[in-house]
Amino acid sequence: MEIMKMTIPLLTLVLILVQLPFGPQPQEKPEEEPSPVKGWRLVKYFAVPSTRYSKKDGVIKAESLGTRSSLFKEIEAKQKDYPILTWKWRISNVVRSAIETRKDRFDAAARVMVVFGREKRLKLFRQEPVGLKIEYIWASHLPRGKVFDHPAEKDCKVFVIESGEGKAGQWLSESRNLHKDFKEAFKMDPPGVIEIGIQTDTDQSNEGVTAWYSEPVLTPSPRTGKPPLPTPVERPSPRP
């Protein structure tokens, strides 16, 4: 009887062990969240609601109300050293309570981001690229032409290329010489562009803003002539 009492638990243990997997098991790759814009990768930030992105007739629309997220796009190898970046953008209004030089108040109605590096690497736990970065912003209060260190990110310089609400509701065309801007920002030659991103964020201010972007384009030299504006032109949302 005592032998039977000992045998039953032993047999149970053996059956359990037989069913357990041994040795290294293949790791399942976490699924990447579907992007709302084809060809772009959505990057979300921990515990922050996401900005709503959509695309229609070649225009990317970003709607933010206390939100933050980004779209990033990998650059083709042949374009990595192209120096000229062009795009068009429009905003409904600026983020009125933003203070761009403060970490806890740095919101912007529109940003175009350029990440430089020799190879693509992503930050741990999220899909944001690692590298030296330039952000071109539509600021609320800072003057055009100001360049400053990002208050929350190392290895990132911010260029103010539009400011204020004077041109809100209008499509503006932008063209930047990335090689020149990179040398000004980091005092060395650029290693090449690996990704381009866009972001509209109001998570610090909880204000509402809508921005529209044409897809940024890299070219080997400045384009001649004035590119047409995206069509159809959508009327901005009423200002809050």
N, C-alpha and C positions, 0 to 999 in steps of 0.2 A: 504493500500500500504506500509506504514511504517512497519507494522507487517511482511509482506512478505519479506521485505528487511532484517529484523533481523533474520527471521526464516531460510532462505536459508544458511547463513554462519554457524548458529548453527548446522543445520543438517549435513553440510559438516564436521564440527569439530567432531561431534559424530561418523560419519562413519570412520574418520581417527583414532580416539581413539579405536574404536572397533577392528581395524585391528592390533593395536600395541600389542606385547607380554607383559604380565605382570608377575611379579614374577621371581625367579631365572631361568636362562636358562642353559642347559647343555653346558659345555665348550668343544669345539672341541680340541682334542690333536693334536698339530702340527705334520705333517708327518715327520718321520725321513728319511733323504736322503739315498737312496740305497747305500750300500757299494760296492766298486769295488771288494772286496775280501770277499767271503762267510765266515761267522763266526766272522768277525771283524767289528767294528763300525767305520765309518769315522767321524773324528773330523776336522772341518774347522775353520778358524780364520778370524775375521772380516776384510774385505777389503784387503785380501791377496789371490792371486790365489792359487789353490790347487795343491800339488804334485800329480803326476799321479801314481797310484798303480795298479798292476795287478798280477795275480798268474798263474803260469804254472808249471806242474810237481812238485808240492810241494814247489816251490820257489816263494816268494813275491818279485816283482820288483818295485823299486821306482825311478821315473824319475823327477828330479827337475831342473827348470830353472827360478830362481827368484820366487820360490813358497814355500809354507809351508802348510802341513796338516798332520794329524796323523791317525794311525789305532790303536784301542784299543780292547782288548778282555777280557771278564769277566772270572774269574777263578772259577772252580768248587769248592764246599765247601770242599771236601775231600783233595784238593790240596793246600788250603790256607796257611798251615803251612809247606809245603815242603820246605826244605832249599836250594836245589840245582837248579840253573837255567842254562840251556845249550842252545846254539844256534850256528849257523854258519852265517857268513856274508862276503860280498865282495863289493868293491867299484871300480868305474872307475878311480877316482882321488879324492883328498881332495879339500876342499873349500879354495883356496890359500890365499884369503884376510881376512879370518875369524880371529877374536880375541875372543877366547871363554870366556874370563873373562869380556868382555864388552857387555852390553845389546844391543847396536846398531850394534854389529858385530858378535853376537853369532849364527853362522851357523855351521852345522855339516853334513858331508857326510852320516853318519849313527848313529842312536841312538836306543837303546833298553831301554824302560822305565818300571819301576816297581812301582806301587802305592800300598801303605800299608794303612790299616784301619780296623775298626771293622764292618763297614757296607758300602754298596755302596751309594754314593751321587754324584750328578753331578753338575758342575758349572752352574750358572744362564746363560741362553741364549745359552748354547752350551753343547755338550755331553761329555765334558772332566771330568774324575773322580776327586773327591776331596779326598785328603789324603796326607800323607807324601810320598815323591817320591824320587827315585834314578834313575838317568840317566846314562847309560853306553854309552860312545861315542867313535867314531873313530875321534880323533882330528886332526887338521891341523898342529899345532905347539907345543902344550903343551906336556910334557914328559909323557910316560906311568907311571901309578901309582899315578898321581896327583889327589887329591880330593879337590873340592872347592865348594863354595856356588853358586847356579845358579844365574846369574846376574839379571834375570828378574822375578824369581819366589821365593817366600818364601817357606819354608818347602820342599826344593828340593836340594839335593846334587848331584854333578856331578863327576863320576869316569871316568878317562881317561884310557881305556884299550888297545887301539891301537892308533898309531899316525904316521902321515906322509904318503908319497906315496911309501915308500920302498916296501910295500907288496900290493900295489894297483893291482887289477886284479887277486889276489889269494883268494881262499876260506880259511878263518881262523875259527877255532873252538874255542869257548869260554865256560868257565864254571865258575860260580860265586856262592859262598856261601852267600846267601841272609841274613841269620841271622848274620853272621860275618860282612858283609858290613853295615847292618843296625845299628848294635851296634857301629861300627866305626863312622858312619855318624851322628847318633842322640843320642848316649850315653844312650840307653835304649833297652829293649827287643822289638822285632818287634810284632805288633798286628796281623799280617797275611796279605797275599797278596790278594788284591781284583781285580786288573786288571793289564794286561801287555800291553805295547804299543810299536810301532815302529814309527820312524819319520826320513825322509830325508828332509832337508830344506836349501834353499839358498835365502830366501826372503830379507835378509839384504845385501847380496853381489851381487845378480843378476848373479851369476855364474851358470854353468851347471854341474850336477853330476848325476850319476846313481848308485844305490846301490841294492844289492840282499840280501835277508834274508831267512834262513830257519825259520820255525815257532819256537819260543822259547818254551822250554819244562821244566816243573817243575818236579823234582823227589825227593823221600825221602832220597836218598843217592847218592854219586857219582857213575856214571856208570863205569863199567869195560870195557876195550877195547876201541878202537877208532871208533866212529860212522862213517859210510860211508858219503862221501860228496854228496850233491844233484846232480842228473843227469837229463837231460844232462847238461853239463857245457856250459854256454853261453859266448861268447867272449865279453869283455867289449867294450863299445862304445869308439871311438877315443877321446882322451883328447882334451878339447877345447884349 
